[in-house]
Amino acid sequence: MKTFVALLALGVAGLLVGTATAEDKKKGPPTVAGKVKAIDAKTVTLEGRTKEGKEVAPPQTFDLAKDVKVTEGADAKTLADVKAGAAVTLTLSEDKKSVTAIALPKKGKEGK
């Protein structure tokens, strides 16, 4: 019986360690995705979301970090390349108040 309890305890401990490892892999900088409503040199605003004509999430405005990086796939871009209506993924600072990176989706061959 003592052997069974010891093996059970080891199994539970192994599961907990496995779960923590999987969660650690998921962690990274916070991100948010959406369509650009407006952008200027200091802020970017993402459109709100609607469902069946009702607003389910209001527009969100974020400050841009001074050294914000803009990319399209692996290519470096500038803020001027980010236009209203563009789908983007924003990488946020740990406090989720400012944008450190803006990722534009890479255009396909038909987009060039």
Buried (B, 14 or more C-beta within 10 A) or exposed (E): EEEEEEEEEEEEEEEEEEEEEEEEEEEEEEEBEBEBBEBEEEEBBBBBBEEEEEEEEEEBEBEBBEEBBBBBEEEEBEEEBBEEEBEBBBBBBEEEEBBBBBBBEEEEEEEE
